[in-house]
Amino acid sequence: MTDRLAGKVALITGTGAGIGRGCALVFAQQGAKVFGCDIDADRARATVAAAGAAGFEMDSAHPIDLTKAADVQRCVDQVMQRHGRIDVLVNAAAINPQFAPVAQMSYEQIWVPTMVGEADIVFLMCKAAWPHLIASAAARLSTLPRWPPCAAPKWLACWLIAREKCRARDDRQLAVEGGPTRFASTPSPQDWSQLWQPPPRG
Ligand SMILES: NC(=O)c1ccc[n+]([C@@H]2O[C@H](COP(=O)([O-])OP(=O)(O)OC[C@H]3O[C@@H](n4cnc5c(N)ncnc54)[C@H](O)[C@@H]3O)[C@@H](O)[C@H]2O)c1
């Protein structure tokens, strides 16, 4: 264990599974005060228990549906009540996207839920946590993008690449907006250089 994150308050979404759970445990190990959240209460509790078993404290709000603005605000309010600030936000929660050929893709049943589960879920939390991140002396934000599966049809791959570029711009925009207060928007573990090139000038 190191104390790289000692004293930092980290709000991590999707701590019930996958990357969110992994981040929660590693951040706690590194000394952060971790506050997690997930829509799946049982799995969120299991992560808290795993942290406890390893000797680390962790809080969690669950169930929290991060596609609902009121739930997101409730989660942020609970972190603030518990710790009084947010230094780190990791957006790891996501709803698995659904894929289909464009001609067969239902707007209501596939497109909208996929966009809500991948984009809205990040926007709502960024918006709610933003004032507290800005108030932190050295805030950090990380948002994990999704990359198209190899087998995706070409049009879908193109759409996702375009969306990743948008995400990269969003990330850059957040960094620009937060820059004056020393806020840092950190890149994902993916190699951004392969995903995004600056648009040509002029
Ligand atoms: N798995 C990978 O290899 C990988 C790599 C890079 C990026 N990513 C991205 O990271 C993100 C997380 O991936 P993962 O593999 O950890 O996913 P996962 O499905 O294992 O975990 C997602 C978590 O989010 C929670 N969640 C889903 N909907 C929610 C909601 N409405 N409100 C609150 N919580 C909700 C789930 O309950 C789950 O615990 C995704 O956006 C994914 O694209 C994944």
The ligand as an SDF file (V2000), in Angstrom:
LIG
                    3D

 44 48  0  0  0  0  0  0  0  0999 V2000
  -14.2940   -3.6850  -19.9080 N   0  0  0  0  0  0  0  0  0  0  0  0
  -13.3460   -3.1320  -20.6160 C   0  0  0  0  0  0  0  0  0  0  0  0
  -12.4010   -3.7770  -21.0970 O   0  0  0  0  0  0  0  0  0  0  0  0
  -13.3630   -1.6390  -20.8360 C   0  0  0  0  0  0  0  0  0  0  0  0
  -12.2560   -1.0250  -21.3680 C   0  0  0  0  0  0  0  0  0  0  0  0
  -12.2650    0.3400  -21.5290 C   0  0  0  0  0  0  0  0  0  0  0  0
  -13.3920    1.0350  -21.1910 C   0  0  0  0  0  0  0  0  0  0  0  0
  -14.4720    0.4420  -20.6920 N   0  0  0  0  0  0  0  0  0  0  0  0
  -15.6190    1.2560  -20.3500 C   0  0  0  0  0  0  0  0  0  0  0  0
  -15.6780    1.3890  -18.9440 O   0  0  0  0  0  0  0  0  0  0  0  0
  -17.0340    1.4060  -18.5290 C   0  0  0  0  0  0  0  0  0  0  0  0
  -17.2550    0.3120  -17.4840 C   0  0  0  0  0  0  0  0  0  0  0  0
  -16.9310   -0.9570  -18.0340 O   0  0  0  0  0  0  0  0  0  0  0  0
  -17.0340   -2.2710  -17.1390 P   0  0  0  0  0  0  0  0  0  0  0  0
  -16.4460   -3.3520  -17.9410 O   0  0  0  0  0  0  0  0  0  0  0  0
  -16.4980   -1.9720  -15.7770 O   0  0  0  0  0  0  0  0  0  0  0  0
  -18.6310   -2.4760  -17.0710 O   0  0  0  0  0  0  0  0  0  0  0  0
  -19.4610   -3.3950  -16.0490 P   0  0  0  0  0  0  0  0  0  0  0  0
  -20.7240   -3.7050  -16.7470 O   0  0  0  0  0  0  0  0  0  0  0  0
  -18.6320   -4.5200  -15.5080 O   0  0  0  0  0  0  0  0  0  0  0  0
  -19.7620   -2.4270  -14.8160 O   0  0  0  0  0  0  0  0  0  0  0  0
  -20.6400   -1.3460  -14.9790 C   0  0  0  0  0  0  0  0  0  0  0  0
  -21.2700   -1.0380  -13.6370 C   0  0  0  0  0  0  0  0  0  0  0  0
  -22.1580    0.0800  -13.8590 O   0  0  0  0  0  0  0  0  0  0  0  0
  -23.3580   -0.2020  -13.1510 C   0  0  0  0  0  0  0  0  0  0  0  0
  -24.4740    0.4990  -13.7550 N   0  0  0  0  0  0  0  0  0  0  0  0
  -25.0830    0.2060  -14.9200 C   0  0  0  0  0  0  0  0  0  0  0  0
  -26.1120    1.0300  -15.1260 N   0  0  0  0  0  0  0  0  0  0  0  0
  -26.1510    1.8600  -14.0520 C   0  0  0  0  0  0  0  0  0  0  0  0
  -27.0080    2.9250  -13.6960 C   0  0  0  0  0  0  0  0  0  0  0  0
  -28.0510    3.3250  -14.4690 N   0  0  0  0  0  0  0  0  0  0  0  0
  -26.7780    3.5780  -12.5360 N   0  0  0  0  0  0  0  0  0  0  0  0
  -25.7570    3.1970  -11.7380 C   0  0  0  0  0  0  0  0  0  0  0  0
  -24.9150    2.1890  -12.0260 N   0  0  0  0  0  0  0  0  0  0  0  0
  -25.1150    1.5250  -13.1820 C   0  0  0  0  0  0  0  0  0  0  0  0
  -23.5300   -1.7100  -13.2410 C   0  0  0  0  0  0  0  0  0  0  0  0
  -24.4280   -2.1950  -12.2400 O   0  0  0  0  0  0  0  0  0  0  0  0
  -22.1120   -2.1940  -13.0580 C   0  0  0  0  0  0  0  0  0  0  0  0
  -21.7870   -2.4270  -11.7200 O   0  0  0  0  0  0  0  0  0  0  0  0
  -17.8510    1.2190  -19.8030 C   0  0  0  0  0  0  0  0  0  0  0  0
  -18.2260    2.4890  -20.3170 O   0  0  0  0  0  0  0  0  0  0  0  0
  -16.8830    0.5760  -20.7230 C   0  0  0  0  0  0  0  0  0  0  0  0
  -17.1810    0.8490  -22.0690 O   0  0  0  0  0  0  0  0  0  0  0  0
  -14.4830   -0.8760  -20.4920 C   0  0  0  0  0  0  0  0  0  0  0  0
  1  2  1  0
  2  3  2  0
  2  4  1  0
  4  5  1  0
  4 44  2  0
  5  6  2  0
  6  7  1  0
  7  8  2  0
  8  9  1  0
  8 44  1  0
  9 10  1  0
  9 42  1  0
 10 11  1  0
 11 12  1  0
 11 40  1  0
 12 13  1  0
 13 14  1  0
 14 15  2  0
 14 16  1  0
 14 17  1  0
 17 18  1  0
 18 19  2  0
 18 20  1  0
 18 21  1  0
 21 22  1  0
 22 23  1  0
 23 24  1  0
 23 38  1  0
 24 25  1  0
 25 26  1  0
 25 36  1  0
 26 27  1  0
 26 35  1  0
 27 28  2  0
 28 29  1  0
 29 30  1  0
 29 35  2  0
 30 31  1  0
 30 32  2  0
 32 33  1  0
 33 34  2  0
 34 35  1  0
 36 37  1  0
 36 38  1  0
 38 39  1  0
 40 41  1  0
 40 42  1  0
 42 43  1  0
M  CHG  2   8   1  16  -1
M  END
$$$$
